[in-house]
Amino acid sequence: MSTRDTRTVTITGVGMVPFAKPGASENYDVMGATAARQALADAGISYTDVQQAYVGYVYGDSTCGQAALYGVGLSGIPIVNVNNNCSTGSTALWLARQAVASGTADCVLALGFEQMRPGALVNVWDDRPSPTTRGEMITTAQPGGDLPAPVAAKTFGGAGVAYMEKYGILPETFGRVSVKARSHATRNPLAVFRDPIDLDKVMGSKQIWGPLTLLMCCPPTNGAAAAVVMSEEFARSKGLDASIRLRSQALVTDVAGTFDDNDMMKVVGYEMTREAARQVYEDSGVDPLDIPVVELHDCFATNELITYEGLGLTPEGTAEKFVLAGDNTYGGRVVTNPSGGLLSKGHPLGATGLAQCAELVWQLRGQAGDRQVEGATLALQHNIGLGGAAVVSLYEKIS
């Protein structure tokens, strides 16, 4: 959606509960209500100021969004439940932004949460076709695709194999991404895994599939996060902080050719990512090389590496050089996943996109503590779900 000829959209409040392993958190409704209250308090408003809410989760029965927000208040507002696989949280944010930008509402809450079970992701409804069948067929047809391993690991591992074959990089490069993720998470009290790891430990952890070891895979996680989205006019009329703008945003689904040539990088959404990023850069006039901080979808270390190129942070075929030069971390060209990312912070599917939003708002406000990227006035978010949807969002701090 273009931002031209629409109202300026601001993020006035964010909230996030500490992410935790399955079984180590409160139930989804309590987590969701807590994150929502935090975002409202951060914005400086009450729930009665909220005119609509979009609530994202993947694993849960219908109207879980109502169950969570009823713990905050019973105001009669529209509550829309959202499920777009791993990009659910950012899809809820995309819908909230549309409502505000179009003038349909002045103040909207975007909330995401997930209460997961231990172990790899599995299809819950096994008596009907899977919505990801097209990609799964290509995944299982690749060499080793019939070996026992989680489908997601075979899919994103297959993308890593494809990249290795195309550009001749080493598996250790993916391992370095995990080392970087954990080093960032040591500074994040809301992350699940905060102990540093080295490359030997990553490469020596359990082999999952292809180049992927256990420490290159994100963990199942429980958590919740929220954002208050307002028009600039509404925020200023209430004397609220309107300095963080959601300047541009794009949601893209699979494009023509995604499933035509057995390209595993395309199957995991590389083309969706590239197109969503293109739309955002074209709409905003921002060059990706001018962005100092990015939260991107590192469900597997392989996906972080190929996403560097999909987002235009480095030219195609140069991601290994980018990693080895330290250009993906503090002191380099752009800090990627200062939160620790999905690999270390955790990946509660419905909450992930809004947790990324919270991190970038804190970064632009200068409230990120030891994780702070100094002087950041632009920030980019990337969240992807197979099936499929990719959301890219550009944030800007104004004086």
C-alpha positions, 0 to 999 in steps of 0.5 A: 500500500502506498503512503502517498495521498494518505494520512501520516501513520505513527507508532505511539506505543509498543509492548512486549512480554519476555519470550519463553519456552513452551510451558514456561509462560502464562496462557495466551490470553494473559500474555496478550492482555499484558502486552496490550496494556503495556502498549497502551501505557507506553502510548499514554492512552486508555483502551477506550481510545482504541477504535479497532483492533487486529489480533494475530495468532496461528495456533488457537481457536477462533476469537482468541483475540477477543479472549485476550482483549476482553482481559483489557476491557469490553468496549464493543470495538471491532476485533479482527483475528488474523492468521498469515503463518509466521508473518501474522504479527506484521500482517496485523500491523499492516491492517492497522496501518491501512485503517489509519492511513485511509481515515477509517480509524484514528487509533488502532491496536495491533496485537500478536501472541502465540502459545506453542507446543515443544518441537517442530511445527506440524500441521494441525489439520491433517484431514485436508490439503495443506495450504503449503502443499506447492512448496512442500512438493518441491521440498520433498523432491530435492535431494534428501527431501525424503529424509526424516526431518521437519519440513520447515528445516528441509525447506529453509535448509534447501534454500541454503543448499541452493545458495551454497551451490550457486555461490560456493559459500561454506556452511560455516557462514550460516553458523556465523549468523547464529553466533552473531544472533546470540551475541546480540541477544546477550543484551536483550533481557526479553530474549529466550537464549542469552548465553553467548556461543561460538562457531564450534558450538554451532557447527557441532550441535545436532545436524538437522538437515543439509547445512542446518544444525540445531543452533541454526534453527529458531526455537518454538516460543511463547510470547506476545507483543503489541503496537498502538497505531495512530494518525499523526493528527490524533496523536498530536491532538492528545499531546502524544509522541508522534515522532515515530512514523510507519513511513511505508509498508508492503505486503506481497504474496507469492509471485508468478514463477515461485513454484515453476522451476524448483528453486528453493530460494524462491520457495522460501519467499526470496522473490516475495521479499525482494518485491516487498522491499522494492515497493517500500524503497520506491514508495519512500525514496529511501536507499537500503544502504542508508538504513542502519538497523534491520529486524529481519526474519531469521527463522533459520540462519540460512534465511537470514543470509539470503534475506540480506540480498533480498532486502538489498542490504548487499548485492546478490552473491555477496552475502558471505563477504558481508558476514565475514566483514562484520557488516551485519553487526555493530561497527559494520554497515548495518546492525541486523537483528539487534534483538537477537532475532528469531534464532535467539529471541525466539519465534512465537509466530503471531507475536514475531512481527510485532516484537520486531516492531517494538524493537525498532521503535525502541531503537529509533527512540534511543531506548534500546539500552546496550543494544542501541544503534547510535543515531538511527533515524531509519529502520527496516522490518522484514517478516515472512510466512510460507503459504505465503506472505512477506511484509516489509515495513520502513520506520522513520524518526522525525524531530 
